[in-house]
Amino acid sequence: MVPMEHRALLATFLLAAGFAASGKAQSTQADERSIRALVQVFADARNAHDGPAVAALYSEDGEWISSSGYALQGKEALSRLWSGVTGQVTRTIQSIDFAAPNIAVVRVFTQYAEPTGLRHETFILVKQRGEWNIRVHQSVD
């Protein structure tokens, strides 16, 4: 049997743990909403061929890597890349995994016109000063 003074301490600990878990769940939900919004803004700006708007979503050292391994880094190069794309692409988030409170791995299905069809992308996002940005964006196939 637990002595009375230990019960109060245990109850306080459990209550505090519950609040901490609740706060983390709310924080994770808010982060997930922010990440979904970021991917949607990315998709819309990409489909509008607005390179500067797409590049603004990357961190200062952000990079894009093609499925063949070709890479571009920095907002200026990314702006040129995304300004030069053509056509429309539909993006659907497959999963969001938090590697740490400030790092998220986002897997995305991309649907291009035929013959390209369905492809996959991975985004590694970093949260800096309360805002999510793309650190690495890779076309997987």
Residue pairs with C-beta under 8 A, 6 or more apart in sequence:
2 10
27 101
28 98
31 98
31 104
31 127
31 132
32 96
34 132
35 96
35 104
35 106
35 125
35 132
36 93
36 96
38 57
38 125
38 132
38 133
38 134
39 91
39 93
39 106
39 108
39 123
40 91
41 53
41 57
42 54
42 57
42 91
42 134
43 89
43 90
43 91
45 53
45 54
45 57
45 82
46 54
46 82
46 85
46 89
47 88
47 89
49 82
49 83
49 84
49 85
49 86
50 82
50 83
51 78
51 79
51 80
51 81
51 82
51 83
51 84
52 79
52 83
54 78
54 79
54 82
55 62
55 75
55 76
55 78
55 79
55 82
56 75
57 133
57 134
58 75
58 78
58 133
58 134
58 135
58 137
59 126
59 128
59 133
59 134
59 135
60 74
60 75
61 73
61 74
61 135
62 73
62 74
62 75
62 78
62 133
62 134
62 135
62 136
62 137
63 71
63 72
63 73
63 74
63 78
63 135
63 136
63 137
64 71
64 72
64 78
64 81
64 137
64 138
64 139
65 71
65 136
65 137
65 138
65 139
66 138
66 139
67 119
67 138
67 139
67 140
67 141
72 78
72 81
87 112
87 113
88 113
89 110
89 111
89 112
90 110
90 111
91 108
91 109
91 110
91 111
91 121
92 108
92 109
92 110
92 111
93 106
93 107
93 108
94 107
94 108
94 109
94 120
95 106
95 107
96 104
96 105
96 106
97 104
97 105
97 106
98 104
98 105
99 105
101 127
102 126
102 127
102 128
103 124
103 125
103 126
103 127
104 123
104 124
104 125
104 127
104 132
105 122
105 123
105 124
105 125
106 122
106 123
106 124
106 125
107 120
107 121
107 122
108 120
108 121
108 122
108 123
109 118
109 119
109 120
110 118
110 119
110 120
110 121
111 117
111 118
111 119
112 118
112 119
119 139
119 140
119 141
120 139
120 140
120 141
121 137
121 138
121 139
121 140
122 136
122 137
122 138
122 140
123 134
123 136
123 137
123 138
124 134
124 135
124 136
124 137
125 132
125 133
125 134
125 135
126 132
126 133
126 135
127 133
